[in-house]
Amino acid sequence: MRVVVLRRHALWRKHRLKPHRQSAFRLSRDPRFAAKVADVAGFFMDRPAARWC
């Protein structure tokens, strides 16, 4: 059980999540959750340059 807790905290640190600061936080049970979070976080951390027409 301790490994699960350490893994969860490692994911939170890696993606700079702070669930203790939310009034309600539920971690998804989706098996691909970590990959999805990485995709979304990566997009916001390294956005493509804005294109002006």
Summary of the structure (lengths in Angstrom):
residues: 53
radius of gyration: 14.3
end to end distance: 53.8
largest distance: 53.8
contacts: 73
relative contact order: 0.11
helix: 55%
strand: 0%
